[in-house]
């Protein structure tokens, strides 16, 4: 699972750098159409949102176990 998360991180970083490169090309005189850059930003945002949301599941499980410990319940 950790390898999968690392691979997703690398893909998102590379995609973000590619979008930044395209944005610089637009500023300096042309590249993609504006609609294509906006669509790329939306896809990048969706990927980041999915990545952040996948981390919340782990955090929620840890928090429930910790709160269960405080209530005297078995957290396993």
GISULCOR-V152406 format. One record per helix or strand of 3 or more residues. SS is the DSSP state (H for helix, E for strand). FROM is the first residue (numbers start at 1). LEN is the number of residues. If there is no record, write none. Layout:
ss=SS from=FROM len=LEN
ss=SS from=FROM len=LEN
//
This chain:
ss=H from=2 len=26
ss=H from=34 len=37
//
